[in-house]
Amino acid sequence: MAELDADLDHIIPSSILPPFWAKLVVGFVSLLCFARSYDGDFVFDDSEAIVNNKDLQADTPLGDLWHHDFWGSRLSSNTSHKSYRPLTVLTFRLNYYFSGGFHPVGFHMVNILLHSGISVLMVDVFSVLFGGLQFTSKGRRVHLAPRASLLAALLFAVHPVHTECVAGVVGRADLLCALFFSLSFLGYCKAFRESNKEGAHSSTCWVLLSIVLGAVAMLCKEQGITVLGLNALFDILVIGKFNVLELIQKVLRKDKSLEHLGALRSGGLLFRMSLLTSGGAGMLYMRWRIMGTGPPAFTEVDNPASFADNVLVRAINYNYYYSLNAWLLLCPWWLCFDWSMGCIPLIKSAGDWRVIALAALWLCLIGLICQALCSKNSHKRRILTLGLGFLVIPFLPASNLFFRVGFVVAERVLYLPSAGYCVLLTFGFGALSKHTTKKKLISAFVLGILLINALRCVIRSGEWRNEDQLFRSALSVCPLNAKVHYNIGKNLADKGNQTAAIRYYREAVRLNPKYVHAMNNLGNILKERNELQEAEELLSLAVQIQPDFAAAWMNLGIVQNSLKRFEAAEQSYRTAIKHRRKYPDCYYNLGRLYADLNRHVDALNAWRNATVLKPEHSLAWNNMIILLDNTGNLAQAEAVGREALELIPNDHSLMFSLANVLGKSQKYKESEALFLKAIKANPNVASYHGNLAVLYHRWGHLESAKKHYEISLQLDPAAAGTKENYGLLRRKLEQIQKKDV
């Protein structure tokens, strides 16, 4: 659109208008904004989607990626999140392979480069949106709108709402989706250039390629399928030159003329629409078949408005959520990693002042829609309609209109819609510039927005570098969000600061009295601090609220065991296993209970179950060896120890336990070798040196025994058994010396 570009002449200098330089500037700026996140940690959802996701590791067959969700669970499972993004998981797997493990730098670098590439690609997308598709006789596009497309691409590149997608590794799903979404759109546009040059066959191939790219976008994230809707809108309004206002006027006048429809049919519109519809229907059908057991089950805390009984309350709150998303695009200063759990209280009456936000949103939207439909300027109609299309269509899967989603507000879902916002904002700057004489003021305002947003990107990228900064940054935005307090508490507990962790866990439970995970974690800390009564109360309440919460049942059993309530503890362990059949840690704790009750066979069976479910369960193996040793079953203890070391060859505690058994069986040489390996792996354990000294003492290597007794006592001077044995050894050495004299 030459007119809009002329209006932006004073904002965008002509020296950077050539496509190469424009894209270079956009790419450089986008890298600059998010470069700070390159050496960040894995944070928040990265732990589940990447670090704990077995689909990234080489021992998981590649074919499993097509049957698992984004988090590594089987799609057929009732507990699956149903997020089907196999191509995104495949890129994580490649990252893991080339990085040689879970090294976050490589993962973050890919995200930063992806955002930079998408921002560069947006220059071409915006060029089409602003300039349309008009070609010379030689097939070259005219009206490239270089200034408008560059400004919009810069606004997109520096938008702070993108930080979650770029700085959080799991945001790659949105980045890859946006990449193939843009390629699909540009491929669809390519069809009309080819139709001018080579005919319908080549055009159809580009349409089909666009549909395939849309399917690839959907395999990166579900939102990708919406590109087909945007392509259809573009085809109808830009290629078909369909005038909604003219159609409405004809309907109102009861004009029976169908000339416009004939023009569209002759242009092949209906054929292309049938291809897009068939492609979209095929994608949805395959997605539904793959999903297996139906849509995922979300809880009220994930999306409280969707659980409201009153339809009007639901509608009001959904629209309020839309207004919050619009505000994040307009003023992206208050950003939060999670907006659930009371962060946004429900609007329950028309008297709530927040209803004003709904009214403001719809006044703006209605005004834009009226301008998009009723303007006599065809360029203005096209830009506003396509800007609104880019804003609204990719957002539809997150709107709760078609199905319940598992969040209230999520910044990541605004990555694609922000492109539509940038179109509308750029058009607004052009219109403002046209109707004012203060051109320099407009230029300064635009430059100010770009600089402020870029600065906010740098600051927000720093907050995403580690979980401590990320979680604490949310306190000022969502102080009522129980999950924010829970995550800060969990982070503190992992660092060993239990006192501070308790404070945040208590606040999380206060804000959400049904927050069972906070109750479970708080109960665990209280258990470790021997505050058993309160721990039992919290864990009992957690399983009462969520009866299938297996971890809480197990922890309740541990507390009851500590309180000597053995029957209740056994029942709690059994209930945990009923709800989670493959639960090795619970079998381990059940075995400890049986050992305390001298039910040795039951204890061994429980620990054996734990090692079957989790062959690397060192504690279960150790307890089996020790129990068999203590009960005099040395041969069986030795067999179990050798089996364990074959599975976990570098576990020094297993070496130590087996060495004790071999020493009692008078296999001194082999026992010595295992003791020395255990000491080499962990040289500061007093019992390792003490028991090796006992072995030497029995074996008759008295000087070596003396050396290791002394090392053991240096490490643990209060060890009574070692002191006694050392005293016996010294007396024996003194007797030997007297005989020699």
URTAMO-V807282 format. One line per field, one symbol per residue. ss: DSSP state (H for helix, E for strand, - for the rest). A space follows every 10 residues. Layout:
ss->???
//
This chain:
ss->-HHHHHH--- ---HHH--HH HHHHHHHHHH HHHHHHH--- -----HHHHH H--HHH---- -HHHHH-E-- ---E------ -----HHHHH HHHHHHHHH- ---HHHHHHH HHHHHHHHHH HHHHHHHHHH H--EE----- EE---HHHHH HHHHHHH--H HHHHHHH-HH HHHHHHHHHH HHHHHHHHHH HHHHHHH--H HHHHHHHHHH HHHHHHHHHH -HHHHHHHHH HHHHHHHHH- ---HHHHHHH HH------HH HHHHHH--HH HHHHHHHHHH HHHHHHHHHH H--------- ---HHHH--- HHHHHHHHHH HHHHHHHHHH ---------- ---------- ----HHHHHH HHHHHHHHHH HHHH---HHH HHHHHHHHHH HHHHHHHH-- ---------- HHHHHHHHHH HHHHHHHHHH HHHH----HH HHHHHHHHHH HHHHHHHHHH HHH---HHHH HHH------- -HHHHHHHHH HHHH---HHH HHHHHHHHHH H----HHHHH HHHHHHHH-- -HHHHHHHHH HHHHH----H HHHHHHHHHH HH---HHHHH HHHHHHHHH- ---HHHHHHH HHHHHH---H HHHHHHHHHH HHH----HHH HHHHHHHHHH ---HHHHHHH HHHHHHH--- -HHHHHHHHH HHHH---HHH HHHHHHHHHH H----HHHHH HHHHHHHHH- -HHHHHHHHH HHHHH----H HHHHHHHHHH HHHHHHHHHH -
//
